[in-house]
Amino acid sequence: MSEIFKDIPVIKYEGKDSKNPLAFKFYDPDKVVLGKKMSEHLPFAMAWWHNLCAAGTDMFGRDTADKAFGAEKGTMAHAKAKVDAGFEFMQKLGIKYFCFHDVDIVPEADDIKETNRRLDEITDYILTKMEGTDIKCLWGTANMFSNPRFMNGAGSTNSADVYCFAAAQIKKALELTVKLGGKGYVFWGGREGYETLLNTDVKLEQENIANLMRMAVEYGRKIGFTGDFYIEPKPKEPMKHQYDFDAATAIGFLKAHSLDKDFKMNIEANHATLAGHTFQHELRISAINGMLGSIDANQGDYLLGWDTDEFPFDVYEATLCMYEVIKAGGLTGGFNFDAKNRRPSNTYEDMFHAYILGMDTFALGLMKAAAIIEDGRIEEFIKNKYSSFNSEIGQKITSGTATLEELAAHAEAMGDVKDVMSGRQEYLEAVMNSIMFS
């Protein structure tokens, strides 16, 4: 096999003073941070769909980038060329994981049996490429939103036949995930929602989605899948309202349908901001519910109201993300770059620049998050802010043993509340700045 990225060397760490565009400035995989190697804190993954498939097409124009990799598009030869390109790309960047949808890795046929045959063929080829490397599958999933059959959703469809087709895709995608040793399986409900309630039975649709997920869990466990199932929340686009609106909504749905023991969240930064939340908020809500599993590492543009999937460059956001991840004890999954080059960034070299940017951004975020934790002022402030709950009455409140009458008597005995501790937001933001730019 000939080298595809001929002019791109293996990307190495050269340090923050390096001017080499094809070198890491902050990502040093062997650097120890808080007792673990940086590579252990940051298990990065390549998103097959964006990196090897997306070629710059948008609603106003056709491809700007060549992702044929020397083969004819829409053929199995092209599918194998993408595998060759992907593994060369990951090895040159030191990336240890990849994520995929079923139709990312092969062209979909008119007959699902032929599609499945192609999937078997390409995953056999992927396994041969994995041999002798330390590259693994982070998670797999089924694309149940692109094909016209899913115009009304997959689990939320109005057609029992479409529902069965979705089940067939999930069954095969689970088998492939197990075959490739995947650590997780993701449900992204790209069209699981509605445009108008005038034509929608919300109760039926949500129950059908839950039943499909339940069947997936049962089948996955039957064939030996021991990893986590994930829901990836997103509020809108392509549907006006999606049922997995945000982490809190998705967690509530899982608990209502007794699915919370098998599922965790795959949180995407861009989806968080589309829901009107910060990335940090979605991570915190997932973590406090014991359901922070994996992360799609990207960012959106606050001036645009859709999912732009940009490579992360905001170090503040990455720092706050890593702060949450460290406090949660790490991820069961990893950091998947569900991000795409901007349309005018259309060369092979741009693909590498983008991943170097993303990996360096999170490496710097990791180091700054560790500095915040080691500094201790923010954690100490939060501890003091809630110190009144260490009092006798406070402990009764937090333990759930207080009665309303008892609390009312306490209030009457003290008269008025004389002092409530300041939140000192501006002070804490100054602490953040002093750490970020020290």
ZINOR-V399676 format. One record per run of one state. SS is the DSSP state (H for helix, E for strand, C for the rest). FROM is the first residue (numbers start at 0). TO is the last residue. Records with the same first field share a line. If there is no record, write none. Layout:
BEGIN
SS->FROM-TO / FROM-TO
END
This chain:
BEGIN
C->0-10 / 13-21 / 24-30 / 33-34 / 41-42 / 53-56 / 58-59 / 61-74 / 93-95 / 105-110 / 130-134 / 141-146 / 150-158 / 179-182 / 187-191 / 194-195 / 199-200 / 222-226 / 231-239 / 242-245 / 256-261 / 274-277 / 288-290 / 296-297 / 299-308 / 310-313 / 327-333 / 337-346 / 375-375 / 385-385 / 390-390 / 399-402 / 414-423 / 436-437
E->11-12 / 22-23 / 31-32 / 35-36 / 43-46 / 57-57 / 60-60 / 96-100 / 135-140 / 183-186 / 192-193 / 227-230 / 240-241 / 262-267 / 291-295 / 298-298 / 309-309 / 334-336
H->37-40 / 47-52 / 75-92 / 101-104 / 111-129 / 147-149 / 159-178 / 196-198 / 201-221 / 246-255 / 268-273 / 278-287 / 314-326 / 347-374 / 376-384 / 386-389 / 391-398 / 403-413 / 424-435
END
